[in-house]
Amino acid sequence: MTGALRAFVVLTLGGLLCACDTGATAPSASDLVGRDFVSTEVVGTPIPGGGPFTLAFPARERVAAYAGCNRMMGTADFSGGVVQADGLATTMMACPPPLDEADRWVQKLFAARPRWHLDGDVLTLATDNLRVTLVEQSADR
């Protein structure tokens, strides 16, 4: 290959590689702060009582969850693309069946350390056995 042809190939490939880099970064946990989401789809074990499951991020490393019975809140770590939310504080309402199992559903979800992915206004939490799709609630709802 001649020097001129080699330079052309290198410059062309370099240009293609640069064209593929949009400069966009992957969503981070800070992208969740101040946002509220509500479930639109659950694949796997359904939410007892039908839900919906709501998930809010009132501050950095803080989460609030609700699936139909008690409200849960506490700290959460989102590093490595996984949600770790152990020991959430909860209200202590006694709920009738089947809502009485909604809290356990949330606890199992977080105990499984779900992977999370944010794409615009859609948040997905997934474990090996469960996938929950949530959509951001707008302020006018």
N, C-alpha and C positions, 0 to 999 in steps of 0.2 A: 504494500500500500504506500503510495507516495505521501510525502510530508503534508502537501496541501489537502489531499483527500483525508488523511488522518485527522488533521485539524478541523475539517468540515464535519466529520463524523462526531468528534468530541464535542464541538460546539453545538451541533444539532441535538445530540443526546442530552447535553447539559441544559439546553433550552427547554427540551421536553420535560426534564425533571423539575426545572424551576416552574414551568407552567402548571405542573400538578400540585405544587405547594400553594394552597389558597391562603396560608397564613392563619387559618382558623385553628383554634386550640380546642382540645376536648373539654367538655363541661367539667366544672369543678364543684365541690360542695358549696362554695360561695355563691354559685349560680342559683342555689335553692333558697337562700335566705330571703324571707319576706313573702314567700309564695305558699299557696294552699292548693292541694290537689285532691281530687275525688276519683274513686275507682270507676272505671267504665267496663272493665272486663277482668274476670278471674278465670284462669285456666288451671284446673286442679281442684283441690278441696274448696268448695264454695264457702262464702262467709255465712256463718250461722245466722239465720234471721234475714238474710238477703242483703245486708249492708245498707248503704255503701261504706267503703273504707275511706276515711279521709286522713290525709297526712299533711301537716303544716310544719313550716320551718321558720319559727318566729325570730330566731337569732342564730348566729354562727354556732354550730355544734349543738343546736337545740332542736328537738323534734316533739311534735304533739300528734297523737294518733287517736282514732275513734272508729269503731266498727259496728256500733249499735247499742252498746251497753255503757261501759265506763270510759272516761277520757284518760289517756295515758300521756305522760310528758316526762322529759328528761334530756340527758345528754346523749349525743350520738357521734360516732366517728364514721366518716365516709371515705377514708383513705383506701387506696388500692382498689377502688371500684366496688367496695363491699360496705354494707350498712352494719355497724355494730352498735346496738342500742340495748344494752343490758340494764336490768334493774330500773325500768321506767316506773315512776310514781303513778299511782292510779286513784281515781275516785273510788268510793266503796258502795255504789248502788247495787241493790239486789235486783236483778232483771229476770223476768219470766222466760221460760224456754220458748224458743230456741236462742233468744238473745243472750242467755246466760253463758253460752259457749263462745260468743263473739270475742271476748277478751282473750280466751285461750288461743283462738285462731291468730290474733295479733301477736301474742307472745311466741307462738310456734314460728310464725313468719320471721320475727326478729332473731329468735334463737338459731334459726337456720343460716344466719348471716347472708341475707340476700344480696345478690349483685344488683347494682343500680345503674341505670342509663337514662340520661336526660337528652331528649331530642326536641328542642323548641319548647312547646307547652305540654309535651307528653313525657311522663316519668314511668319507667318500667322497673319493677322489682322482680327478681327471679331467683328461685332456688332450683334444685334438681327436680322437685315435684310440683312447683307452683310458679305461676307467672301472673303478676298483677299489673294491669295497665291503668294508669291514673292520668287524668287531664287536669290542667290548671284551671281553677275556678276563677272566673273574672270577678272584678269588684262589683259589677252590677247584678250578680246572681243572688 
